């Protein structure tokens, strides 16, 4: 599964939002960046994009561009699929397929259409470290597995994996081992189960590898291939990816292809505004439509509690929801979502369920 990077230049922001939503919903392998005509003329890194698509009102003449037209007959001259004029109001499927074809024509690559409906991907990230992002991710995983009967895979994408703090360690069941056998093997069936551990709620996870997280060594194309392997099994209803606070190309790609992403922050995090602005700059305004904001460790008291934003999920600070338990000679952290911490987790689970219906 290749990743197609496309720059879309338009002055119609409403259309840009609809265009990005429809194209990426049709094909997660397409990563779109939106610029206005003015910003485009000042941009100096055009070589990073596979394709540059100009909307009909853009007057730029230089370069090898794909153009959107408002008149259908202009887009069908000679009925050639390789024509670089695309009808602006065509279906999302047709536009997506045409863009994929033009990408293949330009690069010589073989395009593999991504799979659909084989596991909802939720990506968790934060502007700062130490926000309790992992606790929120695993709390949601527990709620989905215990109370909704969902099959959940937890994937840690932090620089140093913290999985072993929450799951019993089995050194042979690591991401490193999975990546090796997935690359050289021919059968996908039951691979994930063979290389993951499970807790008492049936949540599956890879044991932490020694040293740096092996997923951090993968580029965008390799990450795409990894997720394709996972989804090809169709073994999971939800794939929860516990990210970090970086905004590298790979993280931005994960945000762009996930079904929803959650930003997890403390009550006051000044970095979050800049984080959001950068994500919006790179991926377009519409990307924030699939974001859920979580405020973790909320300490408000009834008499002094600040006004809550109804668009955000607030999870109360509650140390009693976490405890250490011995399991098979090792100690793991357990989460009790039946307490105050779990109230916010249930609210997050409900919101996600409604969004994804």
Buried (B, 14 or more C-beta within 10 A) or exposed (E): BBBBBBBBBBBBEEBBBEBBBBBBEBBBBBBBBBBBBEEBEEBEEEEEBBBBBBBBEBEEEEEEBBBBBEEEEBBBEEEEEEBBBBBBEBEBEEBBBBBBEBBBEEEEEEBEEBBEEBBBBBBBBBBBEEBBBBBBBBBBBBBBBBEEEBBBBBBBBBEEBBBBBBBBBBEEBBBBBBBEEBEEEEEBEEBBEEBBBBBEBBBBBBBBBEEEBBBBEBEBBBBBBBBBBBBBBEBBBBBBBBBBBBBEBBBBBBBBBBBBBBBBBBEEBEEBEEBBEEBBEBBBEBBBEBBBBBBBBBEBEEEEEEEEEEEEBBBBBBEEBBEEEEEEEEEBBBBBBEBBBBBBBBBBBEBBEEEEE
